[in-house]
Amino acid sequence: DDYPFNEGWKHYQVWEPYRKMLAGHITADCDASLQHMQDGRPLKGSRIDHDGCVFGWLAPEEVAELHESLSQLDDALITDEDLADFHETFVESLQAIRDRNAVLFMAAH
């Protein structure tokens, strides 16, 4: 969880508009991974009743696939400046996590 995209407030409220902006440009599996980041991904059950706290995770294979897809997107697709900054930081974080063959853990509280 110690990556720039996961520091403090940086990803609060970003997942839904980020996913909408990328709709049609990424695979269904990549969108499902982003939805895990948006809705949380419990170890059991299908969704977290977060009450303001969300915890999400992606397996190493999911991280690699998501990085591959997001890193190849045309920069012109990201039209919102705040989302462009988030996208750049998120892709850099995914690369570092992929290079370690690690699980991504995201916490928002």
N, C-alpha and C positions, 0 to 999 in steps of 0.2 A: 504493500500500500504506500510505500515511500517514493512516489513519483510525482513530478510537478502537477499533472492534471488532477491529482487527488489531494492537493493542499487546500485545506479550509473550504472556502465558498466556491471555488472555481467551477465546480460542475453542478451546483444547485440550479435547478430549473433549466438546464441546458439540454438534457437528453431528448425531450419531446420535440423542440424546434430543430435540433440537430438531425434527428431521425426523419422528420418531415422534409427537411432540405435535401437529404440524401436518398429519399424514396425514389425508386426506379433506377438508381445508380449503383446500388450494392445488391448482393445476393440476399435471398431470404434468410440464409443461415447467419450472415453478417448482421442483418436487421434483428434477428432473434437475439444475437449476442448483445447488441445495443439495447434491446428491450430489457434484458437482464440487468443492465446497468441502470436503466430508467426505473424499473419496478422493484428492483431487488431480486435476489435469487437465494432463497433459503436452501439449506441442506435437505430439508424435508418440506413437503407441501409444494404448492405451485406459485405462491406469492407471499410477500411479507406484508403484514398489517403494520406499517412502519411508524405511524404516529410521529412523523418528523425525522425518523432515523431510517436510513436505507443502507443495506449492505449487499454488495453484489460481487460476484466472482466469475472468472472465466478460466477454463482449463487451458493448458499450454497450446493445445491444437486450435482452440477457438481464438486465442490471442494471435497465433500465427496467421490464421485465415483472415481475421479482422484487420490485422496490420497490412497484409498483402492487398486487400481490397481498398482500404482507406488511403494507403500511400500512393495508389495509382490514380486517384481521382484528380480531375482537372481542377486547379486552384480557382478557376473562374466560377466553379459550381458553388463555392462558399462565398455567398454575397454579403452576409452579415459580418461586420468587423469583429464583434465579440466572439461569434462562432468560428471565425477564421483563426483567431488567436487560440481558442480552445482546440480546434481541429489540429493545428500545428503541434501544440503541446501534447495532445492525446496520441497522435501518431508517433511522436518521439518517445513517449512513455511506452507505447505498445512495442516499439522496436527494441527498447532496452529490456523489456520483460520477455519478449520473444528470444532475444539473444541469450538470455539466462535459462530459457526453456522452463519458465516459472509460471505459477498461477497468478493471475491478476486479482487483487482484492481491492474493492472500492468501498469506502465508508463515507456516508454523509450523515452528519448529526448536528 
